[in-house]
């Protein structure tokens, strides 16, 4: 059984306790993980606080910080096969996806490496002739970064990259579900040469998360996860009034109009809901299809879904692997059964795959008879597509926005004017038109409502990790004329 350690203040060490991590493909334990307690969290935050104030980090130029991030990017790229294998083993994500995604993660670190010395202040043309006034952008301080198990190296890169570029220090808590790749990633941070305490990586359950988000020395909390946990994070942040950026769940609408290229839309829909076994915050889980093409489109989807190769996640031919945990599979099974009781019609799938591992087949439910069925309103976080039809563009918009979430959306149409109307009308942080699941370090993403606030990626993310200092410099040598008058 493999053994992993925390990385705190530049040292690899065991946690206050430990737990066994299960291989989702077999349901058996394969690794022993450290389990952080409040004392471990406190030591990590204190180390980050010392590093933030110390010359080894605070004394570096922005360009020097960028060089460390470039080094980290090269190391991530070189280690991508090992990291991908660990992520597949510990989370059940298929190897063909983890390999491609982790290789691209290096580009995020390169982007923020180049951005480190381009976070600029400003000179203000102030209305007082004897004053020079300018703005300095300075790092906000110690950042608590909390990431879920799915796409964790990507979701950590969009936090660590901008935070380190801005000059912050970080304590990152990986999910207790599948943390192996993040604990291995800590070795790359160490090898890159970041000063001790600048990046600390640990894992643990709710107690560790609570200790981290309520710590008085944490200045900013960057969280990715579910809305209910986010509420606890926000409540915890009230202890020290830390700022927050929250990237939460979604029930993203995937809208197909009758003039769309149905073959292209079907491929994008398969990617949008069945890739990553549906365990993606941007999964296109609500298909809204115009009634006139419903039968033709569902026929394409059914054929594609039933042809998907379900097998062990470490095989390059596998297209859908297991879910990460048994409790998640049980929840999906329950919500699908509930939806069928509420009037949904099963198109394909819907039955747990018996045997070892936490497998669930690609499933399509026609919920047109009840657009409020559980599969429509709840984020299932699995390979389940819920279908509702519409007749008019206005109906499509109403259905798309009939959710408390607002993370992502997709629109398939050949009409440029319709595309623009939908872009304006959909309440979501991301709108993909005639494509889906495209990402880039240059482009920010994030959501509204129960999908959170703040943005990750792009320059916008880097600015979230800074605070503005206004500097006033009086240029006159004359005495201040009246100390009781605000100047």
GUVOGU-211193 format. One record per residue (C-alpha): z, y, x; residue number from 1. Coordinates in steps of 0.05 Angstrom, whole numbers. Layout:
// residues N
<node up="Z" north="Y" east="X" k="NUM"/>
...
// end
This chain:
// residues 487
<node up="0" north="0" east="0" k="1"/>
<node up="-20" north="68" east="29" k="2"/>
<node up="33" north="121" east="38" k="3"/>
<node up="23" north="196" east="31" k="4"/>
<node up="66" north="256" east="50" k="5"/>
<node up="78" north="328" east="31" k="6"/>
<node up="55" north="384" east="77" k="7"/>
<node up="108" north="438" east="83" k="8"/>
<node up="114" north="492" east="136" k="9"/>
<node up="62" north="457" east="180" k="10"/>
<node up="98" north="390" east="179" k="11"/>
<node up="81" north="325" east="142" k="12"/>
<node up="142" north="295" east="109" k="13"/>
<node up="167" north="250" east="53" k="14"/>
<node up="192" north="278" east="-12" k="15"/>
<node up="260" north="275" east="-44" k="16"/>
<node up="235" north="213" east="-80" k="17"/>
<node up="170" north="174" east="-87" k="18"/>
<node up="127" north="141" east="-140" k="19"/>
<node up="70" north="91" east="-144" k="20"/>
<node up="0" north="115" east="-160" k="21"/>
<node up="-44" north="69" east="-202" k="22"/>
<node up="-117" north="53" east="-191" k="23"/>
<node up="-149" north="69" east="-259" k="24"/>
<node up="-203" north="17" east="-248" k="25"/>
<node up="-153" north="-40" east="-244" k="26"/>
<node up="-88" north="-11" east="-271" k="27"/>
<node up="-51" north="-34" east="-208" k="28"/>
<node up="-10" north="6" east="-158" k="29"/>
<node up="-45" north="22" east="-93" k="30"/>
<node up="-8" north="80" east="-60" k="31"/>
<node up="61" north="110" east="-53" k="32"/>
<node up="64" north="185" east="-66" k="33"/>
<node up="119" north="235" east="-48" k="34"/>
<node up="155" north="264" east="-109" k="35"/>
<node up="178" north="335" east="-96" k="36"/>
<node up="245" north="358" east="-121" k="37"/>
<node up="269" north="430" east="-129" k="38"/>
<node up="295" north="431" east="-57" k="39"/>
<node up="226" north="411" east="-31" k="40"/>
<node up="193" north="466" east="-73" k="41"/>
<node up="243" north="517" east="-48" k="42"/>
<node up="230" north="499" east="25" k="43"/>
<node up="155" north="505" east="13" k="44"/>
<node up="161" north="574" east="-20" k="45"/>
<node up="209" north="599" east="33" k="46"/>
<node up="160" north="576" east="86" k="47"/>
<node up="103" north="612" east="51" k="48"/>
<node up="146" north="675" east="46" k="49"/>
<node up="162" north="674" east="120" k="50"/>
<node up="89" north="662" east="137" k="51"/>
<node up="67" north="719" east="92" k="52"/>
<node up="112" north="767" east="129" k="53"/>
<node up="102" north="738" east="199" k="54"/>
<node up="55" north="764" east="252" k="55"/>
<node up="19" north="697" east="260" k="56"/>
<node up="-14" north="708" east="192" k="57"/>
<node up="-1" north="780" east="171" k="58"/>
<node up="-23" north="803" east="240" k="59"/>
<node up="-91" north="770" east="235" k="60"/>
<node up="-151" north="813" east="220" k="61"/>
<node up="-191" north="797" east="157" k="62"/>
<node up="-247" north="771" east="202" k="63"/>
<node up="-199" north="723" east="236" k="64"/>
<node up="-177" north="697" east="168" k="65"/>
<node up="-250" north="686" east="151" k="66"/>
<node up="-261" north="645" east="215" k="67"/>
<node up="-204" north="599" east="195" k="68"/>
<node up="-236" north="589" east="127" k="69"/>
<node up="-304" north="574" east="160" k="70"/>
<node up="-269" north="521" east="202" k="71"/>
<node up="-237" north="492" east="140" k="72"/>
<node up="-305" north="490" east="105" k="73"/>
<node up="-336" north="451" east="163" k="74"/>
<node up="-278" north="402" east="162" k="75"/>
<node up="-283" north="391" east="87" k="76"/>
<node up="-357" north="377" east="93" k="77"/>
<node up="-347" north="327" east="149" k="78"/>
<node up="-290" north="293" east="112" k="79"/>
<node up="-326" north="292" east="44" k="80"/>
<node up="-340" north="216" east="45" k="81"/>
<node up="-266" north="200" east="58" k="82"/>
<node up="-240" north="251" east="8" k="83"/>
<node up="-290" north="226" east="-45" k="84"/>
<node up="-268" north="154" east="-35" k="85"/>
<node up="-195" north="173" east="-43" k="86"/>
<node up="-209" north="214" east="-106" k="87"/>
<node up="-249" north="156" east="-136" k="88"/>
<node up="-193" north="106" east="-119" k="89"/>
<node up="-137" north="150" east="-146" k="90"/>
<node up="-169" north="182" east="-207" k="91"/>
<node up="-226" north="135" east="-228" k="92"/>
<node up="-280" north="189" east="-222" k="93"/>
<node up="-345" north="156" east="-202" k="94"/>
<node up="-363" north="159" east="-128" k="95"/>
<node up="-432" north="190" east="-141" k="96"/>
<node up="-398" north="251" east="-172" k="97"/>
<node up="-339" north="258" east="-124" k="98"/>
<node up="-386" north="253" east="-65" k="99"/>
<node up="-432" north="308" east="-90" k="100"/>
<node up="-377" north="353" east="-115" k="101"/>
<node up="-334" north="351" east="-53" k="102"/>
<node up="-393" north="365" east="-8" k="103"/>
<node up="-407" north="427" east="-49" k="104"/>
<node up="-334" north="448" east="-46" k="105"/>
<node up="-346" north="468" east="26" k="106"/>
<node up="-392" north="523" east="1" k="107"/>
<node up="-334" north="555" east="-36" k="108"/>
<node up="-294" north="560" east="27" k="109"/>
<node up="-354" north="589" east="64" k="110"/>
<node up="-365" north="640" east="9" k="111"/>
<node up="-293" north="665" east="13" k="112"/>
<node up="-295" north="662" east="89" k="113"/>
<node up="-352" north="712" east="87" k="114"/>
<node up="-316" north="753" east="35" k="115"/>
<node up="-250" north="760" east="74" k="116"/>
<node up="-271" north="823" east="111" k="117"/>
<node up="-307" north="854" east="52" k="118"/>
<node up="-248" north="865" east="6" k="119"/>
<node up="-249" north="941" east="10" k="120"/>
<node up="-206" north="999" east="-12" k="121"/>
<node up="-233" north="1067" east="-33" k="122"/>
<node up="-229" north="1141" east="-18" k="123"/>
<node up="-213" north="1185" east="-78" k="124"/>
<node up="-246" north="1254" east="-86" k="125"/>
<node up="-179" north="1282" east="-106" k="126"/>
<node up="-172" north="1348" east="-142" k="127"/>
<node up="-122" north="1377" east="-91" k="128"/>
<node up="-153" north="1411" east="-30" k="129"/>
<node up="-95" north="1397" east="17" k="130"/>
<node up="-92" north="1322" east="4" k="131"/>
<node up="-129" north="1260" east="27" k="132"/>
<node up="-120" north="1201" east="-20" k="133"/>
<node up="-144" north="1131" east="-11" k="134"/>
<node up="-132" north="1061" east="-39" k="135"/>
<node up="-113" north="1000" east="1" k="136"/>
<node up="-123" north="930" east="-25" k="137"/>
<node up="-67" north="887" east="1" k="138"/>
<node up="-49" north="813" east="-11" k="139"/>
<node up="-3" north="803" east="-71" k="140"/>
<node up="43" north="755" east="-34" k="141"/>
<node up="62" north="681" east="-44" k="142"/>
<node up="15" north="645" east="-92" k="143"/>
<node up="35" north="584" east="-132" k="144"/>
<node up="-28" north="543" east="-144" k="145"/>
<node up="-23" north="486" east="-194" k="146"/>
<node up="-83" north="440" east="-204" k="147"/>
<node up="-96" north="379" east="-249" k="148"/>
<node up="-123" north="313" east="-223" k="149"/>
<node up="-194" north="323" east="-247" k="150"/>
<node up="-240" north="360" east="-198" k="151"/>
<node up="-178" north="377" east="-159" k="152"/>
<node up="-211" north="394" east="-93" k="153"/>
<node up="-259" north="441" east="-130" k="154"/>
<node up="-203" north="472" east="-172" k="155"/>
<node up="-160" north="482" east="-110" k="156"/>
<node up="-218" north="514" east="-71" k="157"/>
<node up="-227" north="568" east="-124" k="158"/>
<node up="-153" north="585" east="-115" k="159"/>
<node up="-141" north="574" east="-41" k="160"/>
<node up="-207" north="606" east="-19" k="161"/>
<node up="-196" north="675" east="-51" k="162"/>
<node up="-121" north="675" east="-40" k="163"/>
<node up="-128" north="661" east="35" k="164"/>
<node up="-186" north="710" east="42" k="165"/>
<node up="-142" north="764" east="12" k="166"/>
<node up="-85" north="748" east="60" k="167"/>
<node up="-37" north="712" east="13" k="168"/>
<node up="1" north="649" east="29" k="169"/>
<node up="0" north="589" east="-18" k="170"/>
<node up="43" north="533" east="-45" k="171"/>
<node up="-3" north="484" east="-80" k="172"/>
<node up="24" north="431" east="-127" k="173"/>
<node up="-24" north="374" east="-139" k="174"/>
<node up="-19" north="334" east="-203" k="175"/>
<node up="25" north="272" east="-202" k="176"/>
<node up="-36" north="236" east="-230" k="177"/>
<node up="-83" north="220" east="-173" k="178"/>
<node up="-58" north="268" east="-118" k="179"/>
<node up="-84" north="228" east="-58" k="180"/>
<node up="-144" north="272" east="-41" k="181"/>
<node up="-102" north="336" east="-41" k="182"/>
<node up="-50" north="306" east="5" k="183"/>
<node up="-105" north="283" east="51" k="184"/>
<node up="-137" north="352" east="47" k="185"/>
<node up="-73" north="380" east="77" k="186"/>
<node up="-92" north="346" east="142" k="187"/>
<node up="-155" north="387" east="144" k="188"/>
<node up="-115" north="451" east="133" k="189"/>
<node up="-71" north="431" east="192" k="190"/>
<node up="-131" north="415" east="236" k="191"/>
<node up="-165" north="481" east="219" k="192"/>
<node up="-107" north="518" east="252" k="193"/>
<node up="-75" north="557" east="196" k="194"/>
<node up="-6" north="581" east="218" k="195"/>
<node up="53" north="541" east="193" k="196"/>
<node up="73" north="559" east="122" k="197"/>
<node up="8" north="593" east="103" k="198"/>
<node up="-14" north="532" east="62" k="199"/>
<node up="37" north="482" east="35" k="200"/>
<node up="15" north="423" east="-8" k="201"/>
<node up="61" north="377" east="-48" k="202"/>
<node up="60" north="336" east="-111" k="203"/>
<node up="109" north="321" east="-166" k="204"/>
<node up="123" north="323" east="-240" k="205"/>
<node up="147" north="376" east="-288" k="206"/>
<node up="211" north="391" east="-250" k="207"/>
<node up="171" north="409" east="-188" k="208"/>
<node up="125" north="453" east="-229" k="209"/>
<node up="183" north="488" east="-263" k="210"/>
<node up="217" north="501" east="-196" k="211"/>
<node up="152" north="530" east="-168" k="212"/>
<node up="133" north="575" east="-226" k="213"/>
<node up="204" north="604" east="-233" k="214"/>
<node up="216" north="616" east="-159" k="215"/>
<node up="235" north="689" east="-146" k="216"/>
<node up="190" north="694" east="-84" k="217"/>
<node up="126" north="673" east="-121" k="218"/>
<node up="83" north="734" east="-136" k="219"/>
<node up="23" north="702" east="-171" k="220"/>
<node up="12" north="636" east="-207" k="221"/>
<node up="-57" north="606" east="-210" k="222"/>
<node up="-57" north="548" east="-260" k="223"/>
<node up="-108" north="500" east="-286" k="224"/>
<node up="-87" north="452" east="-341" k="225"/>
<node up="-72" north="448" east="-415" k="226"/>
<node up="-49" north="504" east="-461" k="227"/>
<node up="19" north="474" east="-476" k="228"/>
<node up="37" north="469" east="-402" k="229"/>
<node up="9" north="539" east="-392" k="230"/>
<node up="59" north="565" east="-443" k="231"/>
<node up="115" north="537" east="-400" k="232"/>
<node up="83" north="569" east="-338" k="233"/>
<node up="80" north="637" east="-372" k="234"/>
<node up="152" north="631" east="-395" k="235"/>
<node up="172" north="613" east="-324" k="236"/>
<node up="134" north="671" east="-295" k="237"/>
<node up="179" north="718" east="-335" k="238"/>
<node up="236" north="702" east="-287" k="239"/>
<node up="203" north="741" east="-231" k="240"/>
<node up="148" north="776" east="-271" k="241"/>
<node up="94" north="741" east="-230" k="242"/>
<node up="23" north="754" east="-250" k="243"/>
<node up="-17" north="694" east="-276" k="244"/>
<node up="-88" north="669" east="-279" k="245"/>
<node up="-98" north="611" east="-327" k="246"/>
<node up="-159" north="565" east="-331" k="247"/>
<node up="-144" north="520" east="-390" k="248"/>
<node up="-180" north="471" east="-437" k="249"/>
<node up="-239" north="478" east="-483" k="250"/>
<node up="-278" north="452" east="-543" k="251"/>
<node up="-344" north="478" east="-518" k="252"/>
<node up="-401" north="483" east="-568" k="253"/>
<node up="-468" north="454" east="-547" k="254"/>
<node up="-519" north="486" east="-594" k="255"/>
<node up="-588" north="455" east="-604" k="256"/>
<node up="-641" north="493" east="-645" k="257"/>
<node up="-702" north="461" east="-675" k="258"/>
<node up="-748" north="496" east="-625" k="259"/>
<node up="-711" north="467" east="-565" k="260"/>
<node up="-740" north="418" east="-515" k="261"/>
<node up="-703" north="359" east="-544" k="262"/>
<node up="-712" north="313" east="-484" k="263"/>
<node up="-684" north="366" east="-437" k="264"/>
<node up="-627" north="382" east="-485" k="265"/>
<node up="-609" north="309" east="-492" k="266"/>
<node up="-604" north="300" east="-416" k="267"/>
<node up="-561" north="362" east="-412" k="268"/>
<node up="-517" north="338" east="-469" k="269"/>
<node up="-506" north="271" east="-435" k="270"/>
<node up="-486" north="307" east="-372" k="271"/>
<node up="-443" north="356" east="-411" k="272"/>
<node up="-400" north="304" east="-446" k="273"/>
<node up="-406" north="237" east="-411" k="274"/>
<node up="-407" north="259" east="-337" k="275"/>
<node up="-337" north="254" east="-307" k="276"/>
<node up="-323" north="207" east="-365" k="277"/>
<node up="-315" north="270" east="-408" k="278"/>
<node up="-254" north="291" east="-368" k="279"/>
<node up="-277" north="362" east="-356" k="280"/>
<node up="-251" north="427" east="-383" k="281"/>
<node up="-322" north="451" east="-396" k="282"/>
<node up="-345" north="387" east="-429" k="283"/>
<node up="-396" north="402" east="-484" k="284"/>
<node up="-355" north="362" east="-534" k="285"/>
<node up="-380" north="396" east="-598" k="286"/>
<node up="-454" north="385" east="-612" k="287"/>
<node up="-480" north="435" east="-663" k="288"/>
<node up="-551" north="413" east="-680" k="289"/>
<node up="-599" north="444" east="-729" k="290"/>
<node up="-606" north="398" east="-789" k="291"/>
<node up="-682" north="394" east="-784" k="292"/>
<node up="-678" north="359" east="-717" k="293"/>
<node up="-612" north="322" east="-724" k="294"/>
<node up="-641" north="252" east="-734" k="295"/>
<node up="-691" north="259" east="-677" k="296"/>
<node up="-639" north="287" east="-630" k="297"/>
<node up="-584" north="237" east="-647" k="298"/>
<node up="-633" north="180" east="-637" k="299"/>
<node up="-646" north="204" east="-566" k="300"/>
<node up="-571" north="212" east="-552" k="301"/>
<node up="-553" north="144" east="-581" k="302"/>
<node up="-605" north="109" east="-537" k="303"/>
<node up="-582" north="146" east="-475" k="304"/>
<node up="-508" north="135" east="-489" k="305"/>
<node up="-518" north="60" east="-499" k="306"/>
<node up="-558" north="55" east="-435" k="307"/>
<node up="-503" north="86" east="-392" k="308"/>
<node up="-478" north="40" east="-337" k="309"/>
<node up="-403" north="29" east="-344" k="310"/>
<node up="-372" north="-5" east="-283" k="311"/>
<node up="-325" north="3" east="-224" k="312"/>
<node up="-324" north="76" east="-202" k="313"/>
<node up="-337" north="60" east="-128" k="314"/>
<node up="-407" north="34" east="-143" k="315"/>
<node up="-464" north="84" east="-134" k="316"/>
<node up="-499" north="55" east="-195" k="317"/>
<node up="-440" north="69" east="-242" k="318"/>
<node up="-450" north="127" east="-290" k="319"/>
<node up="-384" north="125" east="-329" k="320"/>
<node up="-319" north="99" east="-299" k="321"/>
<node up="-249" north="91" east="-326" k="322"/>
<node up="-204" north="146" east="-353" k="323"/>
<node up="-151" north="169" east="-305" k="324"/>
<node up="-91" north="143" east="-343" k="325"/>
<node up="-75" north="93" east="-398" k="326"/>
<node up="-39" north="145" east="-439" k="327"/>
<node up="-102" north="187" east="-441" k="328"/>
<node up="-143" north="127" east="-464" k="329"/>
<node up="-91" north="112" east="-518" k="330"/>
<node up="-93" north="184" east="-542" k="331"/>
<node up="-170" north="183" east="-547" k="332"/>
<node up="-168" north="117" east="-585" k="333"/>
<node up="-118" north="147" east="-634" k="334"/>
<node up="-157" north="211" east="-646" k="335"/>
<node up="-222" north="174" east="-656" k="336"/>
<node up="-189" north="129" east="-708" k="337"/>
<node up="-159" north="190" east="-742" k="338"/>
<node up="-227" north="224" east="-744" k="339"/>
<node up="-259" north="163" east="-776" k="340"/>
<node up="-205" north="164" east="-829" k="341"/>
<node up="-221" north="237" east="-841" k="342"/>
<node up="-294" north="223" east="-857" k="343"/>
<node up="-329" north="220" east="-790" k="344"/>
<node up="-385" north="170" east="-782" k="345"/>
<node up="-389" north="127" east="-718" k="346"/>
<node up="-457" north="131" east="-686" k="347"/>
<node up="-440" north="90" east="-624" k="348"/>
<node up="-381" north="69" east="-582" k="349"/>
<node up="-311" north="77" east="-609" k="350"/>
<node up="-279" north="12" east="-585" k="351"/>
<node up="-234" north="4" east="-524" k="352"/>
<node up="-266" north="-38" east="-470" k="353"/>
<node up="-221" north="-97" east="-460" k="354"/>
<node up="-199" north="-121" east="-391" k="355"/>
<node up="-169" north="-89" east="-330" k="356"/>
<node up="-173" north="-14" east="-321" k="357"/>
<node up="-172" north="45" east="-369" k="358"/>
<node up="-244" north="43" east="-395" k="359"/>
<node up="-270" north="75" east="-459" k="360"/>
<node up="-344" north="75" east="-477" k="361"/>
<node up="-389" north="136" east="-490" k="362"/>
<node up="-376" north="151" east="-563" k="363"/>
<node up="-413" north="194" east="-614" k="364"/>
<node up="-382" north="215" east="-680" k="365"/>
<node up="-420" north="250" east="-736" k="366"/>
<node up="-368" north="298" east="-765" k="367"/>
<node up="-416" north="336" east="-810" k="368"/>
<node up="-379" north="312" east="-872" k="369"/>
<node up="-314" north="342" east="-845" k="370"/>
<node up="-321" north="397" east="-792" k="371"/>
<node up="-245" north="399" east="-787" k="372"/>
<node up="-237" north="326" east="-765" k="373"/>
<node up="-191" north="315" east="-705" k="374"/>
<node up="-249" north="301" east="-659" k="375"/>
<node up="-275" north="371" east="-674" k="376"/>
<node up="-210" north="410" east="-669" k="377"/>
<node up="-174" north="373" east="-614" k="378"/>
<node up="-193" north="371" east="-540" k="379"/>
<node up="-199" north="296" east="-529" k="380"/>
<node up="-214" north="300" east="-454" k="381"/>
<node up="-256" north="238" east="-454" k="382"/>
<node up="-327" north="212" east="-468" k="383"/>
<node up="-328" north="229" east="-542" k="384"/>
<node up="-382" north="274" east="-572" k="385"/>
<node up="-370" north="303" east="-642" k="386"/>
<node up="-431" north="325" east="-682" k="387"/>
<node up="-438" north="378" east="-736" k="388"/>
<node up="-503" north="404" east="-766" k="389"/>
<node up="-524" north="475" east="-785" k="390"/>
<node up="-583" north="507" east="-820" k="391"/>
<node up="-583" north="579" east="-797" k="392"/>
<node up="-568" north="618" east="-734" k="393"/>
<node up="-509" north="652" east="-768" k="394"/>
<node up="-479" north="585" east="-786" k="395"/>
<node up="-487" north="562" east="-715" k="396"/>
<node up="-448" north="622" east="-690" k="397"/>
<node up="-394" north="613" east="-741" k="398"/>
<node up="-385" north="540" east="-721" k="399"/>
<node up="-387" north="556" east="-647" k="400"/>
<node up="-331" north="608" east="-654" k="401"/>
<node up="-289" north="567" east="-703" k="402"/>
<node up="-240" north="546" east="-648" k="403"/>
<node up="-180" north="577" east="-613" k="404"/>
<node up="-214" north="559" east="-547" k="405"/>
<node up="-267" north="599" east="-511" k="406"/>
<node up="-285" north="571" east="-443" k="407"/>
<node up="-357" north="549" east="-441" k="408"/>
<node up="-418" north="540" east="-486" k="409"/>
<node up="-490" north="517" east="-484" k="410"/>
<node up="-551" north="542" east="-522" k="411"/>
<node up="-618" north="506" east="-524" k="412"/>
<node up="-677" north="544" east="-553" k="413"/>
<node up="-745" north="567" east="-531" k="414"/>
<node up="-735" north="634" east="-565" k="415"/>
<node up="-715" north="689" east="-516" k="416"/>
<node up="-692" north="736" east="-571" k="417"/>
<node up="-650" north="682" east="-604" k="418"/>
<node up="-619" north="665" east="-536" k="419"/>
<node up="-598" north="737" east="-527" k="420"/>
<node up="-568" north="741" east="-596" k="421"/>
<node up="-528" north="677" east="-583" k="422"/>
<node up="-505" north="702" east="-515" k="423"/>
<node up="-477" north="765" east="-549" k="424"/>
<node up="-447" north="728" east="-607" k="425"/>
<node up="-412" north="668" east="-574" k="426"/>
<node up="-340" north="681" east="-554" k="427"/>
<node up="-336" north="643" east="-489" k="428"/>
<node up="-328" north="659" east="-416" k="429"/>
<node up="-391" north="621" east="-396" k="430"/>
<node up="-457" north="614" east="-434" k="431"/>
<node up="-508" north="566" east="-406" k="432"/>
<node up="-578" north="573" east="-435" k="433"/>
<node up="-625" north="513" east="-430" k="434"/>
<node up="-578" north="483" east="-378" k="435"/>
<node up="-506" north="459" east="-373" k="436"/>
<node up="-450" north="450" east="-322" k="437"/>
<node up="-483" north="494" east="-269" k="438"/>
<node up="-432" north="526" east="-221" k="439"/>
<node up="-435" north="569" east="-158" k="440"/>
<node up="-382" north="603" east="-114" k="441"/>
<node up="-418" north="668" east="-128" k="442"/>
<node up="-409" north="664" east="-203" k="443"/>
<node up="-340" north="674" east="-236" k="444"/>
<node up="-317" north="628" east="-292" k="445"/>
<node up="-258" north="629" east="-340" k="446"/>
<node up="-244" north="635" east="-414" k="447"/>
<node up="-213" north="670" east="-474" k="448"/>
<node up="-158" north="650" east="-523" k="449"/>
<node up="-128" north="581" east="-511" k="450"/>
<node up="-177" north="573" east="-453" k="451"/>
<node up="-136" north="623" east="-413" k="452"/>
<node up="-148" north="688" east="-377" k="453"/>
<node up="-170" north="711" east="-309" k="454"/>
<node up="-231" north="688" east="-271" k="455"/>
<node up="-243" north="639" east="-214" k="456"/>
<node up="-302" north="644" east="-167" k="457"/>
<node up="-339" north="706" east="-144" k="458"/>
<node up="-310" north="772" east="-119" k="459"/>
<node up="-269" north="778" east="-183" k="460"/>
<node up="-225" north="721" east="-161" k="461"/>
<node up="-210" north="751" east="-93" k="462"/>
<node up="-188" north="817" east="-125" k="463"/>
<node up="-139" north="778" east="-169" k="464"/>
<node up="-100" north="761" east="-106" k="465"/>
<node up="-93" north="834" east="-84" k="466"/>
<node up="-51" north="893" east="-105" k="467"/>
<node up="-73" north="966" east="-99" k="468"/>
<node up="-33" north="1014" east="-57" k="469"/>
<node up="-47" north="1088" east="-67" k="470"/>
<node up="-37" north="1130" east="-4" k="471"/>
<node up="-27" north="1206" east="-6" k="472"/>
<node up="-33" north="1245" east="59" k="473"/>
<node up="-20" north="1320" east="59" k="474"/>
<node up="-67" north="1356" east="107" k="475"/>
<node up="-34" north="1425" east="107" k="476"/>
<node up="16" north="1446" east="160" k="477"/>
<node up="45" north="1500" east="114" k="478"/>
<node up="114" north="1487" east="84" k="479"/>
<node up="116" north="1457" east="14" k="480"/>
<node up="121" north="1520" east="-29" k="481"/>
<node up="164" north="1497" east="-87" k="482"/>
<node up="202" north="1430" east="-84" k="483"/>
<node up="214" north="1431" east="-160" k="484"/>
<node up="141" north="1433" east="-181" k="485"/>
<node up="101" north="1368" east="-183" k="486"/>
<node up="40" north="1378" east="-140" k="487"/>
// end
